[in-house]
């Protein structure tokens, strides 16, 4: 696990070592164990290394036999031993035991198709000196990030935005469309970043720079067809694939453990790890004093069942000062509040191990989010009552009056009643994933800012993803959209930043490509049974390995008590940042609307905690990076 970066001068100038060294130094938290550079004429690539596999000879960059092809890698290739054996039989010679060297020889053997052979998480760069070609690529599901800049003079890339932006020859300006999208989605979607001139390389993409020509293409797509397989056979295959995936991700030359939230996903991962480990698994959990937000009791159930070495940490409102550090770590606005507990569980874990497995991907694979139920309900209501929009909220309110209904009172919130009342199913989905849905966002924005942004890019982005799979059932559509938006740009960004900021490697066995490809092809009815039983086949596949309290509970999510915090510790911080004259005159928002949200929240009339969080992070980013910016 590492951080990587590089610079190519397109006008033939030699690269100044101090430029690439500065970029690389800003990645030291991603790789405190070592650094490496390859510099030749107008090209430089570099890396910071967190040593996990082949501690002695795994130094990067790594080259082929004649030194003409060099590679730097951030991530892990889990099938490298299998690939290595195949390549040796084809005549390739290896000088290390690291997974990174496999990439060099795969490129020699298969050219740009090398990436389709990799099973793992990765962001990488290959420099082919003979062809004078740069190649960068990201893994299929976007677990590892990669940012790049390209103009007539320079191509540059890095694992982190701040590192790339530190190259002083780049000309950067704010992208208003990105801010508009952030307010809707809580993150800035690929390929956008907060800067007009810097792009995110999308997941499952490979980019080549050859003779000053830049080309980007997708090398993998989530399958959306359906296979004919019985429930029992599918259940057995899911169990086999999950166990195989966990076992692969336990390959390490350093100590490893697991994040244990108390939900079904991380619980299954810990249970599987216990099968393959000769020692008690080290587990790490985060909780809150506010009991309704804390899952510690459930985590303890699993820890007791498998006799893990369990560690806990309580996040309190006085720890919210960490957001100033997080604003720097992310480098651009990012509003998922679970960034706070994710940071702290990573910090706790880093004191004990260098690798941690997690349960990311379970909700996307098995229709675990509440939006799957909401959108499915809305779909059938609209199908039978296409002209009766009032039916949706009334029906839901009645349907979920049962105290045993899934997801509890969350479903009765204004958010979900509003979502199912939207004109289309696609808009229903978009509303469920938004802090400010498009209508709410437009209501608070200043007219000048709306004119600058034009049509909502976030809405267009999500609608285009739905259009790609318009002929599939509604659950397959949502799964495809989640995998191509929220998962890679939201959830994976959070996990990468939280773990790497604390110099640990996070591995996600439920996002193994073979598992994802299989689950995407099975019947949606196996995942969401009726309108209430989410993750049905996953729970059945591992029922014998889970405490009953875990198997039978609904989804809680990694929520935090924002509503309370904004009336306590965060109250002063919000007023200091967002109600300052500089913030109110920045030109994004109608001043009276921001003050209305704040007043309603403080009075207890409404809980705007998540919206206030998004506004706070945005203004904190501005005051750190562009304090004098105005529309």
N, C-alpha and C positions, 0 to 999 in steps of 0.2 A: 504494500500500500504506500502510495507516494503522492507528491504533487509534481506536475510536469509543466514546462513552459518552453517557449521558443520564439525566435525572431528570424525572419528572412528579409533581407534588404533587396528590393526589386530593382533598384537602380545601380546595383553592383558594389555598393559601399561595404567595407568590412564592418563586421559587428563589433561594437565596443563591448569588451568583456564586462565593464561596470554596469551596462544596461541589463544584460542577461543575469548578472549576479544579483542585482537589485530585485528583479522579478522573482528570482529563485529564493532569495532570502525571505521574501514575504510569504513563502510557502513552508517555512521551517516547522510550523506546528503539524503540518501534514506528514512530515518526514524528518524527525529530529535526529535520526541515527546516522545519516550520511548525505552527501551531495555529489553530483556528478555533472560534467559538462562535455559537450562535443561542439567545437567551433571550427569552422573552416570557411574562410573567405566571407561570403555574404550570408552564411547560415549558422545559426546557433540553436542547439536544443539542450535542455537542462532538466534536472530532477532533484527532489528531496526525497529521501528514502526512510520509510518506516519498515524495518527489517522484520519479516514474518516467516519467509521460506528461504532456505539456503543462506544462512546468516553470514557465512564466510566468503562465498564467491559470487553473491548475487548483486554486486555493485553495478549500477547503471551509469551511462548508456551501455548497452551491450551490442556488439557488432557480429557480423558473419565472419567467415574464415579470412577473407582478404580485407576486412575493415571498411568495405564500401557501402554497407548497409548498417545503419545504426537505429536503435529503438529505445524509447523511454516509455514506461508503463506505469499507470496508476490503477491499481486493482489486483485481482487475482484471477488466474486461469485455472479452473478446477480440473479440467481434463488434460493438463499438460503432460502428465506421465504417459498417458495413452498416445498423445500426439508425438511425443518425443520418440517413443518406440517405433512408430510408423516412419518418422523422418530418418531415424538411424538406418532403418532397412533400405531407405531410398538413397543412402550414401552421405547424409549430412553428419558433420562432426560437431559435437558439443563440448564446450570447455567449462560449463557450470552445471549446477543442478537446479537452477531457478526456472520458474515458469516463463519469465520474460524472454529468455533466449529462444524459446519455442517459436515466438512470433517472428523473429528474424528468418528462421529457416522455412516457416510456413509461407512467408512472403516470397522467398526464393523459389519455392516449389509451385505456388498457386497464384502469384501476383496479387492483385487487389482483392481477389476472392479469398485470401487468407482469413479474413475476418469471419466468414461464415463457418469456419471450423472451430472457432473459439467458444467454449462454454464457461461463462464466468461473468464477472463485473469488471469493466475496464474503460479507461480513456487512455489513448495511446498516440504516439507519434513515431512514424518511420521516416528517416531521411535516406533516400536512395541517391548516393553521390554520383553514380554512373549516369543515371537519368536526370540528375538534378531535380528530383521530385520530392515533395513533402506530402505525406499522407497522415491525416488525423482521423480517428474513429472513436465512437462511443458504443457501449454495449446495448443490447436489444431493448432493455427496459429503462435505460437512463439512470442507472445506479451511480455512475461516476460522471461528474460534470466536465464540460469543456467549453471555453469561451474563445472567440477569435475576432480579429480585426483585419480588414483588408482594404487597402487603397492603392493608388498608383505607385506609392513609395515603399510600403511595408505590408508584410503579412506577419501577424503575431498571434500567439495563443497562450492560454494558461488554464490551470485547473480552477483558479479563482479570479473573480472580477477585479479585486483590488490589485492583485499581482499584475494583471494585464494593463490596467489603467495607470500603473506606475511608470510605464514606458513613456518617457517624456516627449517622444516624437509623435505620439498619437494626438489627434485633434478630436476632442469629445464634447458632445452637447446633450442635453436632456431630451428624452423622447416622451412627449406628452401622451402619446397613444399607450405607452407602457404604463403610465400612471393611471390612466383611465381603466385599463385592463386589470391592474392590480386592485383597484377598488371593488371590482366585481368578483374576481377569482381568488383574491388574497395572495396571489403570486403573479409574477410577470411571465406569461407563456412563451415558450420557444416559438420562433427563433429570436424573439425580442429580448432586450435587456433594458435597463433604465437609461442607457446611452444609445443614441441613434446609430452610432458607428460601430458598436460592439454587438455581436450576435452570439446566441447560444447554438452550438451544434446540436440539432435535434437527436433524440434517442435513435438507436439502430441506424445511424447515418455514418457515411464515410466521405471525407472531403479530400480532394487531391489538388495540389498546386503544382502546375507544370508549365514552364515557359510563360509565366505571368498569367496563366488562365486558371481560374478557380472553378471546380466542379464539385457538386454535392449530390449524393444519391442515397436512397434508403436501400439497405441490403436485407431487411427482414420486415415482415408485417405479422401482426397477431392474426392467426387463423380465425375465420368466422363461419366456416362450414360446420356441419354437424355430422358426427359419426353415429352409426347404429350400434349401440352397446347397452346391455342391460344395466340396471342400477347396481346389482351385486358385483358384476364384473368391473364396472367403473369405480366402485368403492374400493375394490381390491387393488386396482391399478393406482389409484390416488395414494393409498397407503404405501404401496411399494415405491412410488416416485418420491414421496415426501421423505421416507426413511433413507432412500439413496441420496437425496439432495442434502439432508442433514449430515450424513456420514461424510460426503465429499467436502463439506464446509468445516469439518473438524480437522482437516489436514493443516497442521501448523507446527512450526518449530519453536513457538513461544506459547505461554499459557493462554487459555481461552475460557470464556464463560458465556452467559446469555442474559439479555434483558428479559425480565419476567414481569409483565404488566398485570397478570391475573385474568386476562382474556383468553379465549380459546386458542388463538393463533400462537402466541408465545408459549402457552402451556404445552401444546403439542410439540413444539420445537424442543423444549426442555425435557419432555418425556422421551423423545427420540434420542436426544443426546445422552440421556441416562442409560439407554440400551447399549450404546457404543463406547461409553467411557468406563475405564477401570477405576476411576476416582470419582468422588462426589462432584457433581457439576457446580460451578460457582454461578450463582444467580444474583441479579441486581434489580431492585424495584424502587419506584418513586411513589410517594403519596402526599396527601395534603391533610392539614388539620380539619378542614371542612369535609366531613365524612362522606357526603354524597358525591364528592369528586374523587374519592380515594378508593383504589382497588387493592390496597395492601392485604386486606383479609383474604381475598381470593388468591393472591400470589403466595401467601403463606400456606394455603391449602396444598398447592402444587409442590412447594418447597418441602413440606412435611412428607408428602406422598413419596417423593423421590430422594429424601434425605440430602438435599442440596446444601452447599455452603452459602447461606442466604444473607444478603446485605440490603439494608433499607435506608432511605433518605427522605426526609420530609421537606417539601418545598413550601415556604411561608411567604407572605406578601412582602416582607422586608427583603426578600431575595430578588425582587423585580428590578433592582438596580442593575442586574446582569444584562438587561435589554440594551444598555448602552454599548456593552461589549458585543452583543449579538448583532446590533446594527452594523458594526464594523465587520464581523465575521461574514455576514451575508453579502455585504457590498451593495445591495439594492433593497428596496422595500419588500418585505415579506411578512405577511400578517397572520400566519398560523400560530396561535398562542401556545400550542404544544411545543413550540421551539424552546420554551423555558424549561419544562420538565425533561425534554429530550436532552438539552444541554447538561442538566444536573445529573441525570442517570448516566450519561457518558462520562462526566467528571468523576462520579463515584466509581464507576467501573474501571476507569483508567488507573486508579490507585491499586488495582489488583491484577488486571490482565491487559493484554494488548489486542485481543480479538474478542468480539462479542457477537453471537448470533441473535437474531431478532425475529419477530413474527410478521414483519411487513409483507403485504401482498395477499394475506388471507381474505380480506374483505373484497378485493378486486377479483380474486379467483373464484370466490364462492358466494357472491352477492350478499355481502355482510352489512353493507351500509343501509341506513334507514331510507336513503333516497331510492334504493331498488324497490322497496315496498311502496313508497309514495308514488313513484312514477308508474309502477305496474297498476296500482289502484286507479290512478288518474287515467291511464290508458283505457281501462275497461269501462270506467264511468263515461268517458268521452265517447267511447264506441257505441254505448247503448243510449246515452243521453247527450247527443252532440250539440244540442242547442240549449241545454239547461245548465249553465255554468254554476248556478247556485247549488246544484246537487252535490258538487264535489266537497265543499267545506261542511255542508250539513251531514253528508253521508259519513265523512271521516270522523266528525265529532261524535257521531253516534257509534260508529264502529269501534273507536278507541276509548269509549267510555268504560269498557271492561278493564278493571285494574290489572288483569293478567295480560293485557295487550302488549305487544312488543314495543320496546323503547320507551315505555312509560309515558309520562306527561309531555315529553318532548314533542310528541306527535300532535298535541293539541295547541301548540304554539302558533302564533300568527304566521311565522315563517312557513310552516307546512300548509296551513290553510290557504295562504296566499299562493304558494307554489302550485298546488293542484288546481287552482282557479285560472291558471294561465291558458292562453288560447291553444297552444300546441304542446305536445309531450316534450319536445326538445326544450321549450321555454320552461316547462315544469322542472326538468332536470337542472337547467342553468340556475333557476331560482334556489333550488335546494343546496347548490354548492357555493352560493354567493353570500357574502356578508352584507353588501349592498346589492340587491338585484338591480337590473338595468334601469328600471323605473325609479327606484329609490335613489340610485346614483345620479340619475339625471335631475332629480328634484333638488339635490344639494349643490350641484355644480354651478359655478358662475357661468353666465352666458358666453363670455369670451373664451373660457376654457373649452366649453362644448363646441364652439365654432372651430377651435384649433384641432380638436380631436376628430370631429365628424362622426361617422357611423361607428358604433361600438365594435372595436376589434375583437374583444372577448366574446361577444355574442356571435360574430361572424365565424370566429375560430371554432367554437363549439358546434355551431350549426353545420359547418363543413365536415366535421368529424362524423356527425350523425348522418349526413348525406352519403358518406363513404360506405355505410352499412344499412342503408334505408330499407333493404329488403329482408332484414333479419328480425327475429322476435325482439321485443323491447328490452329484455334482460341482456341479450347479446349486444344490442346497440349500446346500452349504458356501459357494459363491460369494456367494449372497444373504446368508447370515449374516455372512460376513467384511465385505462392503460396508456392512452395517448395524450393525456392532459394532466389531470390531478396527480396521478401516481408519479410520473417522471418529473414534472416541473414543480410539484408541491411536496409530496411525501418524500421522494428520493432526495430532493434538495435539502430538506430538513434533516434527514438522517445523515447525509454526507457531511453537512456543516457541523452538526452537533458532535458527531464522532471525531471528525478530523480536527476540530478545534481543540480536542482533548487528546489528540495523538493516539487514537485507537481505531482499529479496523472493524467496521460493522458488516456482517454478512447476513443475507436474506434468503434462507433456503426455500421459502414459499414463493420466491420469484425466480426459481430455476427455470430456464427456458423450456426444458422438456415437460415439466409440470404445467407451466402456463399454456403451452401448446396443447396439451391434453385436456386441461379443464376448459379451455375455450371452445372445444369441440363437443363436449357432452351436452345433454339436454339441459336447458335452463330450469326445468322443473325439478331436476335433481339438486339444484342449488337453492332456489327459493321455492319451497313447497307451499302451494296456496298463496296466501297473503301474509303469513305470519312466521313461517319457519325458515329463517335465513341460515345459510351455511349447512343445510340439512345433510348433504352427503359427506361433508367434511367431519361433522360431528359424529355421524354414524361410523365413519371409517376409523375413528379413534376413540369411540365410546369406552372401550375397555381400558384405555390408558389415561383417562381423565377422572378427577373427582366429580361426583354427580353435581355439585354446586357449580362447577365450571361448565359442564356440558349443557346444563339446563338454563343458564342465565342469558339474558339478552345482551346486546352490544351496549357498552358504556362509552367507549371512545376515550381519547387522551385529553379530556377537557380540564380546564382550570377555572377557579372561581373569579373570573374577571369582573363580574358584576360587583362583588364585594370589594375587590381590590381597588376599583375606580372610585369607591366611596371612602377608601382608607389610604393605603400607601401610595397608590397611583393618582390620587386626587390632585395633590400638589404638582406632580410631574406633568399631568395633562394640562393643568392651568398654566404652568410655566412655559410649556412648549406650544400647545395648540391654541391657547387663547391669548397669546402674545400678539402685539400689534404687527410684528413681522410676519407671523403665520397667517393671521386673518387678512393681511393685505397681499399675500403671495399670489392670489388670483385664481386659485383652484375652486374655492367654495363660496357660496353665499354666506356671509357672516352670520346672518340671523338664523340660518339652518344649523350651523355648527353650535351656536349658543342654545338653540332649541333642544338638540340632542343631549347636550350636557345638562341642561336644566331638567329635562324629563328623567334622565338617569339619576341625578342627585336627589330628586324628589321621590323617587321610587315608583313613579308613574309607569315607566318603561325600563326594561333592561337593555341598554345599548352597549353592553360591555365589549362585544366583538367588534362592533363598528368603531367604537372609541379606540380600541387597540390598533385598528388599521390606520386611523388618523394619527395616532401618537407615533407609530413607527415611521410613517411617511415624513412627519415633521422632524423627527429626530434624525432621520437620514439626511434631510435637507440641511439641517443646521451643522451636520458633520461634514457633508461633501459639497453642497451648493447653497450656502447660507443666504446669499443675496439674490437668488433666483426669483424672478417674477414672470408671470405669463405675459 
